[in-house]
Amino acid sequence: MGSNMKRWKILIICIIMGLIFIPAVSAEEEYTVNSDTEDTFTSAGKDYIISPWVENSSDAENPIFSVLSTQYITQGQTKTHYVSVGSGINYLEVDLNWGDTSDSLTLRISTPSGSNLGPYRDNSDGSVNGRIHFSIDPSQGYVEQGSWEFKVYGESVSGTEDYTFNLYQH
């Protein structure tokens, strides 16, 4: 009886050690957490740092290009926004605002090379306020040029929810 108990203990310890030392792997993207407020994603060899938007940053007043879309969404519905990003863009500012904390929207992003970023929720930018507002910064060089896809999903919506989607290219 003591021998069987010892085997069980060894088996449980091996399982726990395996769970601790085996890294999590994702087929879609490489993901590492840098801190409580920044994430790094790899897209076609380009690392992106996703961080909460900081008001009053030096070039926040003069975006190169802005997309504004006002829409409505219902429970379980997905609305897709396509944005063409030009060359020489230093970073993107993403702002999805619905203002109603009783409803929940999510945002998923696909880069031109097909890498996926997200999903992002109301608290992804550090506050719960019915808004997802963050920047996408390449760790080197410029933001990937081409058609970016932004999918807004009505995760938990009572009736219909109006929202605005803004993308600023800086």
Backbone hydrogen bonds in HBPLUS format (Angstrom, degrees):
<---DONOR---> <-ACCEPTOR-->    atom                        ^
c    i                          cat <-CA-CA->   ^        H-A-AA   ^      H-
h    n   atom  resd res      DA  || num        DHA   H-A  angle D-A-AA Bond
n    s   type  num  typ     dist DA aas  dist angle  dist       angle   num
A0005-MET N   A0001-MET O   3.19 MM   4  6.43 157.4  2.25 147.8 153.8     1
A0006-LYS N   A0002-GLY O   3.06 MM   4  6.23 152.0  2.15 141.6 148.9     2
A0007-ARG N   A0003-SER O   3.06 MM   4  6.32 153.0  2.13 144.4 151.3     3
A0008-TRP N   A0004-ASN O   3.03 MM   4  6.30 156.7  2.09 148.0 153.8     4
A0009-LYS N   A0005-MET O   3.03 MM   4  6.29 156.7  2.09 146.7 152.8     5
A0010-ILE N   A0006-LYS O   3.03 MM   4  6.26 158.6  2.07 148.6 154.1     6
A0011-LEU N   A0007-ARG O   2.90 MM   4  6.11 160.6  1.94 150.2 155.8     7
A0012-ILE N   A0008-TRP O   2.93 MM   4  6.13 162.8  1.96 152.0 156.0     8
A0013-ILE N   A0009-LYS O   2.97 MM   4  6.14 159.9  2.01 147.7 153.4     9
A0014-CYS N   A0010-ILE O   2.90 MM   4  6.13 156.9  1.96 150.0 156.4    10
A0015-ILE N   A0011-LEU O   3.02 MM   4  6.27 156.7  2.07 149.4 155.3    11
A0016-ILE N   A0012-ILE O   3.00 MM   4  6.22 165.4  2.02 152.2 155.9    12
A0017-MET N   A0013-ILE O   2.91 MM   4  6.09 163.4  1.94 151.5 156.2    13
A0018-GLY N   A0014-CYS O   2.91 MM   4  6.06 155.2  1.98 145.0 152.0    14
A0019-LEU N   A0015-ILE O   2.99 MM   4  6.27 155.4  2.06 149.8 155.9    15
A0020-ILE N   A0016-ILE O   3.05 MM   4  6.27 146.9  2.16 145.9 155.1    16
A0021-PHE N   A0017-MET O   2.97 MM   4  6.11 162.4  2.00 154.9 158.5    17
A0022-ILE N   A0018-GLY O   3.02 MM   4  5.74 138.6  2.19 145.4 151.6    18
A0032-THR N   A0040-THR O   3.34 MM   8  5.62 160.4  2.39 151.4 156.0    19
A0040-THR N   A0032-THR O   3.15 MM   8  5.62 165.0  2.17 167.1 170.2    20
A0034-ASN N   A0038-GLU O   3.28 MM   4  5.67 152.3  2.36 139.8 146.2    21
A0039-ASP N   A0050-ILE O   3.05 MM  11  5.17 152.1  2.13 138.7 147.5    22
A0050-ILE N   A0039-ASP O   2.78 MM  11  5.17 160.1  1.82 150.7 157.6    23
A0041-PHE N   A0048-TYR O   2.78 MM   7  5.07 152.7  1.86 142.6 151.9    24
A0048-TYR N   A0041-PHE O   2.60 MM   7  5.07 154.9  1.66 152.3 161.4    25
A0043-SER N   A0046-LYS O   2.64 MM   3  4.95 161.0  1.67 140.2 146.9    26
A0046-LYS N   A0043-SER O   2.78 MM   3  4.95 155.3  1.84 111.3 119.8    27
A0139-SER N   A0047-ASP O   2.81 MM  92  5.44 160.0  1.85 144.7 146.7    28
A0049-ILE N   A0137-ASP O   2.63 MM  88  5.03 163.7  1.66 151.5 156.8    29
A0137-ASP N   A0049-ILE O   2.94 MM  88  5.03 173.2  1.94 144.2 146.3    30
A0051-SER N   A0135-SER O   3.16 MM  84  5.53 156.9  2.21 146.1 153.2    31
A0135-SER N   A0051-SER O   2.82 MM  84  5.53 162.7  1.85 164.5 168.9    32
A0053-TRP N   A0133-HIS O   3.13 MM  80  5.68 165.5  2.15 127.7 124.1    33
A0060-ALA N   A0057-SER O   3.20 MM   3  5.33 171.9  2.21 115.9 117.3    34
A0064-ILE N   A0169-GLN O   2.61 MM 105  5.39 139.7  1.77 156.0 167.3    35
A0169-GLN N   A0065-PHE O   2.84 MM 104  5.18 159.8  1.88 153.8 159.0    36
A0067-VAL N   A0167-LEU O   2.92 MM 100  5.14 145.9  2.04 135.5 146.5    37
A0167-LEU N   A0067-VAL O   3.06 MM 100  5.14 144.7  2.19 133.8 143.2    38
A0069-SER N   A0165-PHE O   2.91 MM  96  5.16 145.6  2.03 144.2 154.4    39
A0165-PHE N   A0069-SER O   2.77 MM  96  5.16 157.7  1.82 151.4 159.3    40
A0071-GLN N   A0163-TYR O   2.91 MM  92  5.50 162.0  1.95 158.4 164.4    41
A0163-TYR N   A0071-GLN O   2.88 MM  92  5.50 159.8  1.92 146.7 147.1    42
A0073-ILE N   A0161-GLU O   2.84 MM  88  5.30 143.1  1.97 135.0 146.6    43
A0161-GLU N   A0073-ILE O   2.82 MM  88  5.30 154.6  1.88 151.9 160.6    44
A0077-GLN N   A0074-THR O   3.09 MM   3  5.47 165.7  2.11 133.6 134.7    45
A0076-GLY N   A0154-GLY O   2.74 MM  78  5.03 164.4  1.76 150.8 146.2    46
A0154-GLY N   A0077-GLN O   2.86 MM  77  5.34 162.6  1.89 159.9 165.8    47
A0079-LYS N   A0152-VAL O   2.81 MM  73  5.18 159.2  1.85 151.8 158.5    48
A0152-VAL N   A0079-LYS O   2.81 MM  73  5.18 169.7  1.82 163.4 161.8    49
A0081-HIS N   A0150-PHE O   2.78 MM  69  5.04 162.7  1.81 147.8 153.9    50
A0150-PHE N   A0081-HIS O   2.80 MM  69  5.04 159.0  1.84 152.9 159.6    51
A0083-VAL N   A0148-TRP O   2.90 MM  65  5.22 163.4  1.92 149.3 154.7    52
A0148-TRP N   A0083-VAL O   2.78 MM  65  5.22 170.2  1.79 158.7 155.5    53
A0085-VAL N   A0146-GLY O   2.78 MM  61  5.23 176.7  1.78 149.9 149.7    54
A0146-GLY N   A0085-VAL O   2.97 MM  61  5.23 163.7  2.00 141.2 145.5    55
A0143-VAL N   A0089-ILE O   2.80 MM  54  5.52 167.9  1.81 163.1 167.0    56
A0170-HIS N   A0091-TYR O   2.93 MM  79  5.39 168.7  1.94 172.7 172.7    57
A0092-LEU N   A0136-ILE O   3.03 MM  44  5.08 162.3  2.07 140.0 144.5    58
A0136-ILE N   A0092-LEU O   2.82 MM  44  5.08 156.0  1.88 144.9 151.5    59
A0093-GLU N   A0168-TYR O   2.84 MM  75  4.95 160.7  1.88 148.6 153.3    60
A0168-TYR N   A0093-GLU O   2.89 MM  75  4.95 165.4  1.91 146.9 151.5    61
A0094-VAL N   A0134-PHE O   2.83 MM  40  5.46 165.8  1.85 171.1 175.0    62
A0134-PHE N   A0094-VAL O   3.02 MM  40  5.46 146.8  2.14 145.6 155.9    63
A0095-ASP N   A0166-ASN O   2.92 MM  71  5.02 153.8  1.98 158.9 155.0    64
A0166-ASN N   A0095-ASP O   2.83 MM  71  5.02 158.7  1.88 144.1 151.3    65
A0096-LEU N   A0132-ILE O   2.84 MM  36  5.08 169.1  1.85 153.8 155.8    66
A0132-ILE N   A0096-LEU O   2.75 MM  36  5.08 161.8  1.78 153.5 160.0    67
A0097-ASN N   A0164-THR O   2.91 MM  67  5.32 166.5  1.93 156.8 161.3    68
A0164-THR N   A0097-ASN O   2.88 MM  67  5.32 155.5  1.94 143.9 151.5    69
A0098-TRP N   A0130-GLY O   2.85 MM  32  5.34 161.8  1.88 156.8 162.6    70
A0099-GLY N   A0130-GLY O   2.72 MM  31  4.04 151.4  1.80 135.4 128.7    71
A0103-ASP N   A0100-ASP O   3.19 MM   3  5.81 157.5  2.25 116.2 121.9    72
A0104-SER N   A0156-SER O   2.75 MM  52  4.84 159.1  1.79 134.8 141.9    73
A0155-GLU N   A0104-SER O   2.97 MM  51  5.47 115.4  2.40 138.0 154.6    74
A0156-SER N   A0104-SER O   3.01 MM  52  4.84 159.6  2.05 141.0 140.1    75
A0106-THR N   A0153-TYR O   2.97 MM  47  5.17 152.0  2.05 141.6 150.2    76
A0153-TYR N   A0106-THR O   2.94 MM  47  5.17 161.2  1.98 143.6 148.2    77
A0107-LEU N   A0120-TYR O   2.91 MM  13  5.04 147.2  2.02 137.8 147.0    78
A0120-TYR N   A0107-LEU O   2.78 MM  13  5.04 151.1  1.87 139.0 148.9    79
A0108-ARG N   A0151-LYS O   2.98 MM  43  5.13 155.0  2.04 140.9 149.0    80
A0151-LYS N   A0108-ARG O   2.78 MM  43  5.13 169.4  1.79 157.9 161.0    81
A0109-ILE N   A0117-LEU O   2.85 MM   8  4.96 170.3  1.86 156.0 157.0    82
A0117-LEU N   A0109-ILE O   2.69 MM   8  4.96 162.5  1.72 152.8 157.1    83
A0110-SER N   A0149-GLU O   2.84 MM  39  5.01 158.2  1.89 144.9 150.8    84
A0149-GLU N   A0110-SER O   2.98 MM  39  5.01 169.3  1.99 149.3 152.6    85
A0111-THR N   A0115-SER O   2.88 MM   4  5.35 158.6  1.92 152.6 159.3    86
A0114-GLY N   A0111-THR O   2.88 MM   3  5.19 161.8  1.92 115.2 120.8    87
A0124-SER N   A0121-ARG O   2.82 MM   3  5.23 163.7  1.85 121.5 127.0    88
A0126-GLY N   A0123-ASN O   3.08 MM   3  5.25 162.4  2.11 112.7 114.7    89
A0155-GLU N   A0153-TYR O   3.06 MM   2  5.68 120.5  2.43 109.0  92.8    90
